[in-house]
Amino acid sequence: MTDEGSTARRGGRTAGVFDVRAVIAALFAVYGVVLAVMGATAGQAELGKDLGVNINLWAGIGMLVFAVLFGLWAWLRPIVVPVENATGGSGEYSE
């Protein structure tokens, strides 16, 4: 069993921006900011609709926490993509 750090040192590279976890984190961050701003600027008439709970604010905060967790996961455990060498192999076991 090999760890991802040793694979990256042997010729692999990380997926970076193309990692789906980064895309999901960015989307949740954008929607979380929008909901948090809407919740923070809501008037009393809006708060009366949902039993006095500012659901937009709480959902926005929850989405922002989820985005941070996904971003940390993508940053701490990056996906390593093997780089092909000149012989056409994956380069994973080449020395």
C-alpha positions as CSV (number, residue, x, y, z in Angstrom):
1,M,0.0,0.0,0.0
2,T,1.5,3.3,-1.1
3,D,0.7,6.7,0.3
4,E,-0.1,9.6,-2.0
5,G,3.0,11.6,-1.0
6,S,5.3,8.9,-2.3
7,T,3.3,8.6,-5.5
8,A,3.6,12.3,-6.1
9,R,7.3,12.2,-5.6
10,R,7.7,9.4,-8.2
11,G,6.2,11.4,-11.0
12,G,2.5,11.9,-10.1
13,R,0.8,15.3,-10.0
14,T,-2.3,16.4,-8.1
15,A,-5.6,17.0,-9.8
16,G,-5.7,20.6,-8.3
17,V,-8.6,22.7,-9.5
18,F,-10.0,19.7,-11.5
19,D,-10.7,17.8,-8.2
20,V,-14.5,17.6,-7.9
21,R,-14.3,18.2,-4.2
22,A,-12.9,21.7,-4.9
23,V,-15.8,22.4,-7.3
24,I,-18.3,21.3,-4.7
25,A,-16.7,23.3,-2.0
26,A,-16.7,26.4,-4.2
27,L,-20.4,26.0,-5.1
28,F,-21.4,25.5,-1.5
29,A,-19.4,28.5,-0.5
30,V,-21.1,30.7,-3.1
31,Y,-24.6,29.5,-2.1
32,G,-23.7,29.8,1.6
33,V,-22.6,33.4,1.3
34,V,-25.8,34.3,-0.6
35,L,-28.0,32.7,2.0
36,A,-26.1,34.1,4.9
37,V,-26.3,37.6,3.4
38,M,-30.0,37.2,2.7
39,G,-30.6,35.9,6.3
40,A,-28.5,38.7,7.8
41,T,-30.5,41.4,6.0
42,A,-34.0,39.8,6.5
43,G,-36.7,42.0,8.0
44,Q,-39.2,41.1,10.7
45,A,-41.8,40.2,8.1
46,E,-39.6,37.5,6.7
47,L,-38.7,36.1,10.1
48,G,-42.4,35.7,11.0
49,K,-42.9,33.2,8.1
50,D,-40.8,30.4,9.6
51,L,-41.7,30.6,13.3
52,G,-39.1,33.2,14.1
53,V,-36.1,31.1,13.0
54,N,-33.8,32.8,10.6
55,I,-33.5,29.7,8.3
56,N,-31.6,31.5,5.6
57,L,-28.9,32.6,8.0
58,W,-28.6,29.1,9.6
59,A,-28.6,27.3,6.2
60,G,-26.0,29.7,4.9
61,I,-23.7,29.1,7.9
62,G,-24.2,25.4,7.5
63,M,-23.3,25.5,3.9
64,L,-20.2,27.6,4.6
65,V,-19.0,25.1,7.3
66,F,-19.6,22.3,4.8
67,A,-17.6,24.2,2.1
68,V,-14.7,24.6,4.5
69,L,-14.7,20.9,5.4
70,F,-14.7,19.9,1.8
71,G,-12.0,22.4,1.0
72,L,-9.8,21.1,3.8
73,W,-10.4,17.5,2.6
74,A,-9.4,18.4,-0.9
75,W,-6.3,20.3,0.3
76,L,-5.1,17.7,2.9
77,R,-5.8,14.6,0.8
78,P,-5.2,15.6,-2.8
79,I,-5.9,13.2,-5.6
80,V,-2.7,12.1,-7.4
81,V,-2.8,11.6,-11.1
82,P,0.0,9.4,-12.5
83,V,2.1,11.0,-15.3
84,E,2.8,8.8,-18.3
85,N,6.5,8.4,-19.2
86,A,8.1,8.3,-22.7
87,T,7.5,4.5,-23.1
88,G,3.8,5.0,-22.7
89,G,3.6,3.4,-19.3
90,S,1.9,5.0,-16.3
91,G,5.2,5.9,-14.7
92,E,3.9,4.7,-11.4
93,Y,6.6,2.0,-10.9
94,S,9.5,3.5,-12.9
95,E,12.7,4.2,-11.0
